[in-house]
Amino acid sequence: MIRTIGSFAKRIYLPRIIGCGIGFWAVAAVLWTLPTPLWIWALLVFNGFIWPHVAFVLARGQKVQYDGERRNMVLESALGGLWVAAMHFNLLPTTILVSMLCMNCIAVGGPGLLRACLAAMTAALLAGVALLRPGFVPETTHLQVYACLPMLAIYPLALGAATYRLAAKLAEHKRAFRDFSRTDSLTGLLNQGAWRLMLDAEYTLGLRRAGTTSLALIDIDHFKAINDGYGHLIGDEVIKLFGAVLAEVKRSSDIAGRIGGDEFGLILRGADVDQAEVLLKRLQTRLRETFEHRLDLPAVSLSIGVVGFASAHANVEDWLRACDHALYDAKRRGRNQIVAA
């Protein structure tokens, strides 16, 4: 969470530099025509050219950096309220400044942050009125209009680009989280829940279309003995290596998942039982070759049950049960077997 928000602080850094820089000229064009105290000019220079870097450092220094960015927005809004008073309520710069600050607050924190920013802006405006005792000069000169144009044209583009990059990053995180919730952490294959959903969908598709699909259930032989004799770390390494081999051998259209401790499921789309057996024999061969090169791991074999899709299966559970019976038959025959139902 902290790392994600930290990257958000980086994304808002450049738009803040641009916004404060062009905002300086919009406010300065008004203050130049008014009797303005020196400390107001000094504060404006700070806000325009130093504050973006200070804000970035403040946000990065927070344990929860998003809270730091929210506080930065409130402080910026307070400064905005002061500039409204200092500009004697000049209509065009005031409208643009307040609108941009509100847009920032909504983009960062929604209505809740907007309310806090408006409160800070109002308080600073009242303090500015008490300190500066400004008049009411709503007229905007041509020079002041020209000074406001960059804020109207450039800053929304910079903010939009930053918002787009943030949205793209959030979408990437969402996809990664979705994939993580569907994957087995040890093998990278689908987990039991995700694989079963795919099996349900494949069964439904099989009822609607002509074509062939086969289902295979795969067990690592004597896996409990491997765990008991070599330890669970070695057992995990065996599972991980088998998952890698299965992912390598299966076709891109096939759907593999880990559905139990040492049990795996494989949906072979567009393959009848004979074609499925060819691929499964290749899996056995590739697994044997892989483990021959891993002298630190015990040799393993596979018991496999395979059954083709048939409309005679009353439901997906019936199809899965038929495959499970074939797997049981492979074990009964002495393991290291492929049995087709």
N, C-alpha and C positions, 0 to 999 in steps of 0.2 A: 504493500500500500504506500509506504513512504517513498519507495523508489519511483512508483508511478507518478505520484504527485510532484516529486522532484523533477521529473522530466516535464511536467506541466509548467513548473516555474521557469524552466529553460525556454519553453515554447512561448511564454508570455513576455519574456525578457525583451526580444527585439520589437514586438508591437508596442511595448511600453516606451522604449527608447524613441521610436518614431512618433508615437502619440504625444509624449511630453515635449519632444523637440518642436514639432509643428504647432502644438498648443502654445508654446512660449511666444511664437511670433504673432499668433492671433490675439493673445492677451496684451503683449507689448505694444501692438499697434494702437490699442485703445489707451493704455496707460500713458503713452507718449504725449497724448493730447490733454492729459489731465494733471493736476497737481498731485504727484505721487511721492510718498515718503521713500527715502533711500532704503529702509529696511524691507519695504514691499518689493523693490527691485531686486534686492539680494535674495529674498525668498523666492521670487519668480525664477531667477537664474538657477537656484538650487532645485526647484521643482522641474524646470525644463531640462537640465543637463546632468544633474548629480543624483536626483532622486531615483531614477530607474536602476542605477547600480546599487544604491543603498537598499532599495526594495528587494532586489534579487538576493543580496547578502542576508538580509533579515529573514526572507522566506527560507533560504537554504539552511539557516541556523536553527530553525525550529525542528523539534522532534517530529511533529506532524506538520509538514510543510504547507499543506493546504490551509491550515489555520493561519499561518503566516501570510499567505496570499490574501485571505479574507481581510486581515487587519490592514494590509497594504491598500486594499480597495477602499476601506473606510477612511484611512488617512488621506488618500487621493481625493475622495469626495469632499472631505473637510476643506482641503486646499481649494477645491473647485468653488465651494461656497464663499470662501474669502475673495477669490478672484471676481466673482459676480459683484460683490460689494465694492471692490477696488475699481471695477470698470464702470461704476455708477449705473449698473443695470443696462448697459448697452445691449440692445435687443438681439442682434444677430450673433455676436460672440457668446452672449449668455445662453441663448437657445442651443447653439451647437455644443458648447462646453457641457451643459447639463445633460443633453441628450447622449453625448458620447460616454460620459461617466455612468449614466444609468444603463446604457447598453453593455458596458464593461461588467457592471455588477450583476446584471441578469445572466450574462454569458458565463461568469465564474460561479455564482452561487444562487441564481434564481431569485424568486420573490423575497425570500428571507433576507438575503444579503442586500437586495435593493432597499428594503425597508430600513436596514441599519445604515446604509450609505445615505439615504435621503435624510435620516435623522441627523447624521453627522454634518451633512451639507447645510441643513437648516440652522443648526447650532453655530457653525462657523460663519454663516451669513449674518446671523444676528450679532455675533461677536465683532465681525468686520464693520457692520453698521455702527455699533457702539464706539469702536476705536477710530474709524476713519470719517464717520459722519458724512457719507457720500450724498451727492445730490441725485437727481433722477435725470439721466441723459440717455434716452433710449435710441437716439439717432445713430446711424452707422454711416461713416464716410466711405468713399470709394476705396481708399487705401485700406481701410479696415475690412472691407468686403474681400479685397484681393488677398489679404493676410489670412482670411478664414477659408479660402478655397482649398488649400492643401489638406486641411483637416477634413473637409467634406469629401475630397477625392481620394486621398492617399490612405488615411488612417482606417476607414472601413475595409479597404482591400487588405491591409496588413492584419487587421483583426479577423477578417474572414478566412485568410490563409492559415492563421494560427488555430482558429476553431476547426477548420477542415482537418488539419494535421492531428489535432487532438481527437476528433471524431474517428479518424482512420486508425489511430492507435488504440482507442477504446474498442473499436470493432475487431481489431487484431487480438486484443486480450480476451474479448468475448468468444471468438472462435477458438482460441487456445484453451479457454476454460471448458468450452463445450467438448472439445476433443479430449481433454484430460478426464472429464467426467464419463466419457464413453470408452476409455482405454484401460487395459490392464497395465498397472505400473511396472510390472516385472518384465513383460514381453513386448509391450507396445501394441499388441493385438487388441481387438475389441474385448471388452469385459463381458461377463455372462449376460447382463441385462441388455446391453447394446446388441450383442450377437443374437439373442432370442428375438428381439424386435425385427432384425433383418430376416431371421428365419420365418417369422410370421408373415412378413411382407412377401417373401419368396413363395410361400405356400399359396397365399392369395393370388399372386401373379400366375402361379402354375395352374390354378383352376380356370383362369381366363384365357390362357394362350396355349397354342400348340408349341411344343419344344420339350427339351429334356433338361432336368436338373437332378443332381445327385447330392446326397447328404452323407457325410462321413463323420464318425466319432472316433477319436484317437486317444489312446491311453498309453502313457509311458510305463512299460512293464516293470514290476517290482519297485515302484518308486518309494514306497514306504520303507523298504529295506535299505534303499540308498540314503534316505533321511536318517534312519536309525544307525546305519553303519558308518556313514561319512559325515553326518551332521547336516543341519538345515541350510548352512551357507553353501555347501556343495550342492545340496538339493536345489536351492534357488538358482545356482549357476547352471545346472542341468536344464531347468525349466527355461531360463533365459536363452541358453544356446539353442534349445529345440525351437523356441519361438522364432529365433532369427532364421533358422533353417527353413521352417515352415513358411515364413514370409518371403524367403528367397525362392522357394520351389513353386509355390502356388502361382496361378496366373493372375493377372491384374483384375480379372472379372470375378475371381473367387473371393469368398468372404470367410476369413479365419477369425476365431475367437478362443479365448481361454475360458472355459465354462466350469472349471473345477480346479482343485489343487494340481492334479497332473492330467486332467482331461481337457481335450481340445475339440472344437467343432469346426468343420470345414464345409461350406456350401459351394458346390462346384457347378456354376451356371453353364448351361449349354453342354453338359457332359453326361452321357449315359453311364451306366455302371462300368462297362468295359473301359471306356475312356478314363473314368475316375480311377480305376484300378491301375492303369498305366502311370498316372500322375502319382498315386500313392506309393507304388513301388519305387518310383524315382525319389520320393521323399525318404523312404527307408534307406535306399542306397546312399543318398546324400548325407543323411544323418550318420550312418555308419562311418563314412569317409571323414566326416567332420570330427567325430569323437575319437577316431584313430590318431588324429593329430593332437588331441588334448590328453596327454598322459596323466595330467592331474585330475582327470575326471573318470568315473567308472563308465564302461561301455553300457549303452542302453539299447533297447529294442522297443518296437511299437506293436501294440495290438490295435487293429482297426476294423470297425464295422462300417459298411457302406450300403446304401439302399437308394434306388432311384425314386423320383417323384412319381406317384400314381394317384389318379383321382379316386381310386379305391380307398385311399387313406381317408378316414372319416374327418380328420382334422389334423392340425399341425402336431398335436401331441401324439396322435396315432403314428404319424410319419417318424417322429423322434423315437417313439417306443420301438418301432420296427428296427431302426438303426441301432438302438441300444441292445436289442436282442442279438443282432449280428455281432456287436462288439463283445457281448458276453460269450457268444459262441467261439469267437477268436481266442478268448482267454481259456475257455474250456478245452480247446484243442491243443493247448500247450503254449500259447502266446506267440509273439513275433509272427502274427498271421494277419492276412487281410481276408475278411469273410464278407461276402455280398449276400444280402437277404434275398 
